[in-house]
Amino acid sequence: MARLNSFYISPENWISPFILEGSEARHMCKVLRTREGDSVRLFDGIGREGIFNIESISKSRVILKLVNENIQTDSRGLTLAIGWNKSNRRNWLLEKSVELQARGLIFFQSEFSQGKVPEIPKATWHEKNIAAAKQCGNVWLPEIETLPGNIEALIKKSKEFSNKIILWEKAEKEAVPDYGVFAQKSTLAVIGPEGGFSAYEAELLLNNEFKKCSLGDSILRWETAALLCLGSAYLEKQKQSL
């Protein structure tokens, strides 16, 4: 069976009558030239997906009928907290966080950050996540949060997590973890910006129940470290589901 075209509908609009509007409706009708009677897949980013038949189409509004609904259990465990960087690799990370099923991304202000973290997440980040989810078929979008201020804001946020890790270039080689640690429920893994953590930041994290971890001999770029954590968690989850 051919793979159906996928579209995002916000959770608050996952109600009958199902109505798709705005950019997703325009993409469905004008770009992909979907017609009345066709079947499509919709997902809401919080675990629901469904097969729908298109009942009617107007300029930027589509009315659909739900045929079959599937609700997935959330097994994601890993949230990455990343020191803010001026980097064109951020969009790449947003895509990978969806493909590898991260629970969340937090961008925090570090002493070595380049520039200021935005007060609120940018709308374009959400759009990047949606595009990645449509491509890979994931029904979950990571929760994205920004933490302006200083490292204390991240310490406060970390109280929501039971498994806390600092990926630190100064950690001893024997601190290389069993990579299943990244797949545990309620995991927060913290990665510094280019330049790493200041001595004060590292000490504060270690004094607040963060376990120091090494990722080996090489000094990795932040996005490489992030991908290694995401990939480790994803593969461990796949093994557990077998």
N, C-alpha and C positions, 0 to 999 in steps of 0.2 A: 504494500500500500504506500502511495506517495506521501511524503511528509507534508502536512498542512502548513500553510503560512501562519505565523504566530503574531499576536498583537497584545499589547499591554492595556489593561483596564484597571483603574485605581480601585483599591479595596472597597471604598465607600460606594462605588458604582456597580459592585457585584450584587445586583438585585434585579428582580424582574419588574418591568421590562428592561432587558439589557440594552443599554444605549452606549455606543462608542462615538466620541466626538473629538474634534481638534485634530492634531497632527497624525495620530494613529488612524483616524477615520480617513483622512486625506491620503495617507500612504496606502491604505487598503484599497481605496477606490480609484485614485488617480494614477498612482505609481504601479500598483500590482493589478489594476483593472479587475478587481473582484466584482462579481455580479450577484444579483438576487438569486437565491437558491444555492449558492456555493456554500461549502463548509470551511470553517476556519477554526483555529485554536486561539483561545484567550487565556491569559494568566494574570494574576493580580499581585505578584511579588511577595506574597505572604503564605505561599503553599497551595493555592488553589489554581487549578487549570480546568478547562472544559472544551468540549467540541460544540460548536454552535453552527446553526444554519442562519444565513442572512435573509431576513424577511423584507427589509426595505432599505433603500439608499437615497439620500438627498445630497446636497453639496458637500457638507462636512459632518454628516450625521448618519449613523448606521444603526438600525434596530435589528437585534439578533434574538434567536430562540435557542435556549440551552437544550442540548441533546443528551450530553453525558458530562458528569462532573467528577473530578478526582481531587481529593484533598490529601496532601502528603504530610507525614509527620516530620517535624523539624529536628534533624539530627546534627545540625551544625554546632560546632563548639568554639571555633577560633575567631577572636576579634584581634585585629592588628592595630596597634597604636604607633604612629609613625611621626617622627619629628618633621615639622614643616620644612619643605625645600622649594626653591624655585626650580622646577624641573619639568621638562616636556615629557618625562616618563610617567607622570602621574596618570594620564589617560590610559596608558598601557596597564598600570596597576589596577585601575578601576575595572577594566575588562577581565583581568585574571582573577580578581576577587570574586567575580560572578561565576566564571568558568570552574573555579576550584572551590566554590561553595563556602566562602567566608561568611561568618555571621555578621561581622561588622568591620568598619574602618573608622579609626579615630585619627584625625590630624591635630597634633598638639604643638604648642609653642615651646621651643627649646632654646637654650642659651646660644646654640650654634645655628639656629634656623636662619635661612636666607629670606628676609622679608617677614611679613606678619600673616599669621593664619587668619582666614576670613572669620567674621563673627558667626556666620551661618554657612552651611554647605551650599555650594553653587548649584543652580538648577541644571547646568550642563553635566555635572557629575551623575545626577539621576538619569539623565538622558543616555549617557554612556553605558550605565548599568543596564538600562532597558534594552539597548541595542545588543549588548553582549548576551543577555538572557534570551532574547529572541533567536539568536544564532545558535546557542548551545542547548536550549531546551530547559534550562533551570527555571523552576517555579518560584525561587526565592531571590530577593534582592537584598544585598547587605545593608544594614543600617549604617548610615554615614553621619558622623558627628565631628564638629570642630571644637577645640578647646583653646580659646585665646587666654592670655594671662601668663602663667608660668608652670613649672613642673608640679606645683602644689595642686593645680586643677586636675592633672592626671592622677595624682595620688588619691584625690577625693573620688574620682570616677572609678578607680581600681577597686574600691570597696565593694562594688557590685560583682566582682569575680572571685572565684575560689582558687583558681590555678593561675599564678602570675609569674611571668618570665621576663627577664631583661636580656636581650641579645646584645652582648657586650664584647667588644673587640679585645678587652683587657682580661676577660675571663680565662682561667687556666685551661689548658688543653683537655684535662680530664673532665672539664665541665661540658664536653660535647654530650648532648642528651640522647636518650632513646627517643627517636623522633615521634613515637606514639604520644609523647607528652603534648604535642600540639593539637591532638585530636580529642583531648579530654573536654568534657563539658565545662562551660564557664571558664574558658581560657583567654587570658589577655597576654599577648606577646608584644613587647615594646622594642621598637627599633629607632635608633637615633637618626638625626639628619646627617648629611655629609659633614664630616668632622666629629661625629659621634656625640657622646655625652660629656658634659663637664664633670669634674670630680664631685662637685656638690650634687648634681643630678643623680649620678650613679650611686652615691652614698645614700641619698634619700630614698631611692627606689629599693635598694638592698635592705634598708632599715624598715621598710614597709611591706615585708613578706614577699618581695620579688626574688625569685631564684635566678642566679646568674647562669647563663648558658653561652657556650662558644659554638660557632659554626665552622670551626676548623682553622687551618693555618692561614688561609688567605683573608685579607681584609676586603670584605664584600661591599659593593655598593648597596645602598639601602633597598633598591628595588630587587636586587638579587637575593638579599636576605629575606625579603618579604615573600618572594616566589618560593624559596626553599621551605619556609614555614607553611605556606599555603599548600604546596604540593605534598609535603609530609602528612599534613592533617587529612588531605583529600584521599591519599592512598591508604592511610590507616582506616579511614571510614569505609572505603571500598572493601578492604579485607574483612572488616567486621560484619559487613552486610552479606558476605558469601555464605 
